[in-house]
Each structure stands twice: as C-alpha cells, then as structure tokens.
C-alpha cells in the first residue's frame, strides 16, 4: 500500500455480522486504522479494542447535549470531557462532534431550520470552552459537517462553510474540522474547492459515495480525482471511509485502499 494519507475505516459500518472488537481486528488486517462511534454503549469494550493493537484515530466526543441552549451546553461539555478521559484508553484519538446531538436515525434532538445570530455567538463561546477542555486533557476535538436533505434534516451548522467559519473563529489547534465529503456532496458539492479552502483547518477527511453511502466507486463522486488533488495540495492526514459496504466489507476495503493509493505525488 503506497499512499500519502493515513487510511482508516469506520468499524461500526464494516463486517456488521461480527462483534465490534472483531470488526476492528479485520480492518487492521488490511494495514489501516479504525474509527469508532459510540464508545459509551454497553457492548463497547475499549480495553479489548486497545488490545488489538489496531490504531483508533477518531471516536465520538460526547453522549448528549447541544452547542446553544444552557442545559444542552452543560451536557455537551460534561460528556465531551468524559469522552476525552475515555479516549486515553485508545491513545487519545480525535473526538468528533456535530452542531447538535443526534437522536434515533440521525435526526437532531432539537431541529433548527433557522440559525440565528445568537446561536452563532453562543456556539462560538461553547467551542472556546471546549478548546480549554481539549488543552486540559491534551486531545483534539473536531466538528463534522452533515447533510440536511437526506440524513440529518434540521441540524444547525451543517454546511462545510458553517463548520469552517466556527473553527476559524475559535482559532485553536485543539478544534479542527472533520470534512465529510459524502455529506458535503449532498448538501453543497464543489468538493475539490471545498477541500482547498478548508485544508488548513482540517483534522481529517471522511468519505463515502453518493447516493447510498457506500465505498468509493459505487456512486457519482470521482474519488480518484479527489485523492490526486488532495495529494497535490499537500494533505498528508487521515482519510477515513465512513461508508457501508455495497456488497461485502473485504471488497469495500480493498476498493477504498486502491482509490487512495499509488497517486502521482511529487517529492
């Protein structure tokens, strides 16, 4: 595998017939890292996952809460700090969060069709507080863009430009952007230029094809071209496949790795 990126795959979305720890092992057999979602659920054994030796690069930051309401901010910051503590078991992977807590089926716990100036101001303050927690625990939190038309209707601060504006405003190396290109394609498009604008603030990039949210090559996105452009831009960070397998996970992982490997990169 000759790639300029650090490749990873979401364990909850691959080998779905296996227990989570076994999924991590299977992903690791491909020589790439894994990422997790809900570390706090009863079936998740972080110690067992750590014992696999497979690097874990990202996991959810928090359990519940939001970035704008008094009670929501309190819950968000409290559980985000607990996420930072628990991440130590896995070597302090990046911790992922969104504009608001997501409930069953990815629907936001509080829908906000209109994001007000007060919400922008409150969210910026919340992220400054989050940066202090990150400094205290020596971790990095990253905010992910989402799509509204298909998966997460009513989620505030979902467009890539919204997330980028917030991360730039906080201006802390402890608060980065998780640029999800699947979500960006559905909501905004213009992926290569979006990558170019966001790259100085990006903690990682996540990928899945559209429609269907399966591995690269199953939809309309030219991920091979995006991989080449990212390499030319000098990106050397994480690219994570947060996608379902169109047929089987072995094929999906091989296709993903091939898409982001053997690129033309000048020395």
Helices and strands as residue ranges (DSSP letters): E 6-10, G 11-13, H 20-28, E 33-35, H 46-51, E 58-60, H 70-87, G 88-90, E 94-97, G 104-106, H 117-137, E 141-144, H 160-170, E 175-180, H 181-187, H 191-198, G 199-201, E 202-207, H 223-233, E 238-241, H 249-259
